[in-house]
Amino acid sequence: MGYIAPEESVYGVSLFERLEADAKPMSLSKGPDSAEVLRSIKRNVSNILNTRIGESLSSPNLGLVDFNDATMAMLDLSIRVKLSIKRCLEEFEPRLKEVDVLVIQDEAEPLNLRFSVAATIDTSAVHERVKINLLLDNNRKYRVVT
């Protein structure tokens, strides 16, 4: 598992997650464990990728463009989505560094778009390399899959 820094270690999860009514208590000296930080990042990745550009007035570049262009070939679409995911995560998930996005070809379900995100968690709480698998489902929602 990754290194957990003792200083400022509570910053591995978002402020809103720490303020939630049902959030578990967190020690200022111990901070969150690396599994909790990863869950927080996965929730945020899902939220970011399911936002469309222009939906957030305070951050108009947040999210992905709408990829419902039927004239694009599947390969073109997957490359455009891959580049858009990378841009979004680099810009709007500051806990991830060295983001690499791969398109996963699924021979059993060739119409599904799957992606694998490899990145380094770089916070004062956790420092480790992780992989996050994404699926663009039939409802055009990005889901983190295990």
C-alpha positions as protocol buffer text, in pm:
chain_id: "A"
residue {
  index: 1
  type: MET
  ca { x: 0 y: 0 z: 0 }
}
residue {
  index: 2
  type: GLY
  ca { x: 106 y: 360 z: -29 }
}
residue {
  index: 3
  type: TYR
  ca { x: 279 y: 594 z: 207 }
}
residue {
  index: 4
  type: ILE
  ca { x: 58 y: 797 z: 443 }
}
residue {
  index: 5
  type: ALA
  ca { x: 218 y: 1123 z: 544 }
}
residue {
  index: 6
  type: PRO
  ca { x: 157 y: 1229 z: 904 }
}
residue {
  index: 7
  type: GLU
  ca { x: 130 y: 1602 z: 830 }
}
residue {
  index: 8
  type: GLU
  ca { x: -200 y: 1737 z: 697 }
}
residue {
  index: 9
  type: SER
  ca { x: -318 y: 1381 z: 636 }
}
residue {
  index: 10
  type: VAL
  ca { x: -690 y: 1465 z: 650 }
}
residue {
  index: 11
  type: TYR
  ca { x: -673 y: 1614 z: 301 }
}
residue {
  index: 12
  type: GLY
  ca { x: -694 y: 1279 z: 129 }
}
residue {
  index: 13
  type: VAL
  ca { x: -1074 y: 1311 z: 111 }
}
residue {
  index: 14
  type: SER
  ca { x: -1282 y: 1608 z: 2 }
}
residue {
  index: 15
  type: LEU
  ca { x: -1417 y: 1875 z: 232 }
}
residue {
  index: 16
  type: PHE
  ca { x: -1776 y: 1783 z: 144 }
}
residue {
  index: 17
  type: GLU
  ca { x: -1713 y: 1418 z: 231 }
}
residue {
  index: 18
  type: ARG
  ca { x: -1579 y: 1523 z: 571 }
}
residue {
  index: 19
  type: LEU
  ca { x: -1888 y: 1741 z: 627 }
}
residue {
  index: 20
  type: GLU
  ca { x: -2147 y: 1475 z: 536 }
}
residue {
  index: 21
  type: ALA
  ca { x: -2387 y: 1394 z: 819 }
}
residue {
  index: 22
  type: ASP
  ca { x: -2320 y: 1021 z: 801 }
}
residue {
  index: 23
  type: ALA
  ca { x: -1943 y: 1055 z: 755 }
}
residue {
  index: 24
  type: LYS
  ca { x: -1740 y: 847 z: 994 }
}
residue {
  index: 25
  type: PRO
  ca { x: -1532 y: 1044 z: 1244 }
}
residue {
  index: 26
  type: MET
  ca { x: -1178 y: 1116 z: 1131 }
}
residue {
  index: 27
  type: SER
  ca { x: -874 y: 1174 z: 1348 }
}
residue {
  index: 28
  type: LEU
  ca { x: -671 y: 1483 z: 1264 }
}
residue {
  index: 29
  type: SER
  ca { x: -352 y: 1305 z: 1366 }
}
residue {
  index: 30
  type: LYS
  ca { x: -423 y: 980 z: 1182 }
}
residue {
  index: 31
  type: GLY
  ca { x: -625 y: 1097 z: 881 }
}
residue {
  index: 32
  type: PRO
  ca { x: -802 y: 873 z: 630 }
}
residue {
  index: 33
  type: ASP
  ca { x: -665 y: 536 z: 526 }
}
residue {
  index: 34
  type: SER
  ca { x: -558 y: 486 z: 166 }
}
residue {
  index: 35
  type: ALA
  ca { x: -870 y: 282 z: 83 }
}
residue {
  index: 36
  type: GLU
  ca { x: -1094 y: 573 z: 189 }
}
residue {
  index: 37
  type: VAL
  ca { x: -889 y: 815 z: -21 }
}
residue {
  index: 38
  type: LEU
  ca { x: -923 y: 586 z: -323 }
}
residue {
  index: 39
  type: ARG
  ca { x: -1302 y: 557 z: -270 }
}
residue {
  index: 40
  type: SER
  ca { x: -1321 y: 936 z: -252 }
}
residue {
  index: 41
  type: ILE
  ca { x: -1125 y: 973 z: -575 }
}
residue {
  index: 42
  type: LYS
  ca { x: -1343 y: 716 z: -753 }
}
residue {
  index: 43
  type: ARG
  ca { x: -1661 y: 901 z: -646 }
}
residue {
  index: 44
  type: ASN
  ca { x: -1516 y: 1227 z: -772 }
}
residue {
  index: 45
  type: VAL
  ca { x: -1401 y: 1072 z: -1102 }
}
residue {
  index: 46
  type: SER
  ca { x: -1754 y: 943 z: -1159 }
}
residue {
  index: 47
  type: ASN
  ca { x: -1902 y: 1284 z: -1079 }
}
residue {
  index: 48
  type: ILE
  ca { x: -1657 y: 1467 z: -1305 }
}
residue {
  index: 49
  type: LEU
  ca { x: -1707 y: 1236 z: -1602 }
}
residue {
  index: 50
  type: ASN
  ca { x: -2087 y: 1241 z: -1571 }
}
residue {
  index: 51
  type: THR
  ca { x: -2091 y: 1619 z: -1592 }
}
residue {
  index: 52
  type: ARG
  ca { x: -2120 y: 1782 z: -1933 }
}
residue {
  index: 53
  type: ILE
  ca { x: -1921 y: 2089 z: -2030 }
}
residue {
  index: 54
  type: GLY
  ca { x: -2128 y: 2398 z: -1954 }
}
residue {
  index: 55
  type: GLU
  ca { x: -2338 y: 2242 z: -1676 }
}
residue {
  index: 56
  type: SER
  ca { x: -2135 y: 2410 z: -1402 }
}
residue {
  index: 57
  type: LEU
  ca { x: -2161 y: 2789 z: -1406 }
}
residue {
  index: 58
  type: SER
  ca { x: -1872 y: 2829 z: -1164 }
}
residue {
  index: 59
  type: SER
  ca { x: -1645 y: 2602 z: -1371 }
}
residue {
  index: 60
  type: PRO
  ca { x: -1767 y: 2596 z: -1732 }
}
residue {
  index: 61
  type: ASN
  ca { x: -1490 y: 2360 z: -1852 }
}
residue {
  index: 62
  type: LEU
  ca { x: -1580 y: 2094 z: -1596 }
}
residue {
  index: 63
  type: GLY
  ca { x: -1693 y: 1768 z: -1755 }
}
residue {
  index: 64
  type: LEU
  ca { x: -1691 y: 1598 z: -2091 }
}
residue {
  index: 65
  type: VAL
  ca { x: -1838 y: 1708 z: -2421 }
}
residue {
  index: 66
  type: ASP
  ca { x: -2145 y: 1524 z: -2545 }
}
residue {
  index: 67
  type: PHE
  ca { x: -2025 y: 1237 z: -2766 }
}
residue {
  index: 68
  type: ASN
  ca { x: -2361 y: 1153 z: -2926 }
}
residue {
  index: 69
  type: ASP
  ca { x: -2234 y: 1228 z: -3276 }
}
residue {
  index: 70
  type: ALA
  ca { x: -2352 y: 932 z: -3482 }
}
residue {
  index: 71
  type: THR
  ca { x: -2122 y: 1021 z: -3772 }
}
residue {
  index: 72
  type: MET
  ca { x: -1808 y: 933 z: -3581 }
}
residue {
  index: 73
  type: ALA
  ca { x: -1654 y: 590 z: -3623 }
}
residue {
  index: 74
  type: MET
  ca { x: -1622 y: 386 z: -3303 }
}
residue {
  index: 75
  type: LEU
  ca { x: -1241 y: 416 z: -3309 }
}
residue {
  index: 76
  type: ASP
  ca { x: -1255 y: 794 z: -3347 }
}
residue {
  index: 77
  type: LEU
  ca { x: -1508 y: 813 z: -3066 }
}
residue {
  index: 78
  type: SER
  ca { x: -1299 y: 604 z: -2827 }
}
residue {
  index: 79
  type: ILE
  ca { x: -989 y: 815 z: -2895 }
}
residue {
  index: 80
  type: ARG
  ca { x: -1179 y: 1141 z: -2842 }
}
residue {
  index: 81
  type: VAL
  ca { x: -1335 y: 1013 z: -2520 }
}
residue {
  index: 82
  type: LYS
  ca { x: -994 y: 890 z: -2398 }
}
residue {
  index: 83
  type: LEU
  ca { x: -834 y: 1231 z: -2455 }
}
residue {
  index: 84
  type: SER
  ca { x: -1129 y: 1409 z: -2295 }
}
residue {
  index: 85
  type: ILE
  ca { x: -1116 y: 1185 z: -1986 }
}
residue {
  index: 86
  type: LYS
  ca { x: -744 y: 1253 z: -1948 }
}
residue {
  index: 87
  type: ARG
  ca { x: -794 y: 1630 z: -1979 }
}
residue {
  index: 88
  type: CYS
  ca { x: -1078 y: 1629 z: -1726 }
}
residue {
  index: 89
  type: LEU
  ca { x: -894 y: 1426 z: -1466 }
}
residue {
  index: 90
  type: GLU
  ca { x: -575 y: 1627 z: -1499 }
}
residue {
  index: 91
  type: GLU
  ca { x: -768 y: 1951 z: -1459 }
}
residue {
  index: 92
  type: PHE
  ca { x: -1036 y: 1862 z: -1205 }
}
residue {
  index: 93
  type: GLU
  ca { x: -899 y: 1579 z: -987 }
}
residue {
  index: 94
  type: PRO
  ca { x: -588 y: 1734 z: -829 }
}
residue {
  index: 95
  type: ARG
  ca { x: -512 y: 1425 z: -622 }
}
residue {
  index: 96
  type: LEU
  ca { x: -426 y: 1233 z: -942 }
}
residue {
  index: 97
  type: LYS
  ca { x: -94 y: 1288 z: -1117 }
}
residue {
  index: 98
  type: GLU
  ca { x: 68 y: 1116 z: -1417 }
}
residue {
  index: 99
  type: VAL
  ca { x: -273 y: 1021 z: -1559 }
}
residue {
  index: 100
  type: ASP
  ca { x: -274 y: 762 z: -1839 }
}
residue {
  index: 101
  type: VAL
  ca { x: -599 y: 651 z: -2002 }
}
residue {
  index: 102
  type: LEU
  ca { x: -625 y: 334 z: -2210 }
}
residue {
  index: 103
  type: VAL
  ca { x: -915 y: 218 z: -2423 }
}
residue {
  index: 104
  type: ILE
  ca { x: -1007 y: -141 z: -2334 }
}
residue {
  index: 105
  type: GLN
  ca { x: -1142 y: -347 z: -2623 }
}
residue {
  index: 106
  type: ASP
  ca { x: -1411 y: -588 z: -2507 }
}
residue {
  index: 107
  type: GLU
  ca { x: -1453 y: -860 z: -2769 }
}
residue {
  index: 108
  type: ALA
  ca { x: -1767 y: -993 z: -2599 }
}
residue {
  index: 109
  type: GLU
  ca { x: -1934 y: -650 z: -2599 }
}
residue {
  index: 110
  type: PRO
  ca { x: -1778 y: -445 z: -2881 }
}
residue {
  index: 111
  type: LEU
  ca { x: -2029 y: -158 z: -2849 }
}
residue {
  index: 112
  type: ASN
  ca { x: -1942 y: -87 z: -2486 }
}
residue {
  index: 113
  type: LEU
  ca { x: -1671 y: 168 z: -2422 }
}
residue {
  index: 114
  type: ARG
  ca { x: -1433 y: 70 z: -2142 }
}
residue {
  index: 115
  type: PHE
  ca { x: -1135 y: 263 z: -2018 }
}
residue {
  index: 116
  type: SER
  ca { x: -857 y: 201 z: -1771 }
}
residue {
  index: 117
  type: VAL
  ca { x: -712 y: 499 z: -1588 }
}
residue {
  index: 118
  type: ALA
  ca { x: -369 y: 454 z: -1433 }
}
residue {
  index: 119
  type: ALA
  ca { x: -251 y: 739 z: -1216 }
}
residue {
  index: 120
  type: THR
  ca { x: -51 y: 827 z: -910 }
}
residue {
  index: 121
  type: ILE
  ca { x: -241 y: 943 z: -603 }
}
residue {
  index: 122
  type: ASP
  ca { x: -38 y: 1236 z: -482 }
}
residue {
  index: 123
  type: THR
  ca { x: -176 y: 1389 z: -165 }
}
residue {
  index: 124
  type: SER
  ca { x: -33 y: 1469 z: 171 }
}
residue {
  index: 125
  type: ALA
  ca { x: -223 y: 1162 z: 294 }
}
residue {
  index: 126
  type: VAL
  ca { x: -142 y: 897 z: 32 }
}
residue {
  index: 127
  type: HIS
  ca { x: 121 y: 843 z: -237 }
}
residue {
  index: 128
  type: GLU
  ca { x: 64 y: 536 z: -457 }
}
residue {
  index: 129
  type: ARG
  ca { x: -4 y: 421 z: -814 }
}
residue {
  index: 130
  type: VAL
  ca { x: -363 y: 309 z: -879 }
}
residue {
  index: 131
  type: LYS
  ca { x: -581 y: 180 z: -1161 }
}
residue {
  index: 132
  type: ILE
  ca { x: -945 y: 281 z: -1206 }
}
residue {
  index: 133
  type: ASN
  ca { x: -1161 y: 96 z: -1459 }
}
residue {
  index: 134
  type: LEU
  ca { x: -1446 y: 284 z: -1625 }
}
residue {
  index: 135
  type: LEU
  ca { x: -1746 y: 173 z: -1827 }
}
residue {
  index: 136
  type: LEU
  ca { x: -1965 y: 398 z: -2037 }
}
residue {
  index: 137
  type: ASP
  ca { x: -2298 y: 220 z: -1981 }
}
residue {
  index: 138
  type: ASN
  ca { x: -2612 y: 204 z: -2198 }
}
residue {
  index: 139
  type: ASN
  ca { x: -2748 y: 514 z: -2024 }
}
residue {
  index: 140
  type: ARG
  ca { x: -2437 y: 712 z: -2128 }
}
residue {
  index: 141
  type: LYS
  ca { x: -2319 y: 728 z: -1766 }
}
residue {
  index: 142
  type: TYR
  ca { x: -1960 y: 658 z: -1666 }
}
residue {
  index: 143
  type: ARG
  ca { x: -1933 y: 399 z: -1393 }
}
residue {
  index: 144
  type: VAL
  ca { x: -1630 y: 292 z: -1197 }
}
residue {
  index: 145
  type: VAL
  ca { x: -1614 y: -86 z: -1221 }
}
residue {
  index: 146
  type: THR
  ca { x: -1402 y: -333 z: -1030 }
}
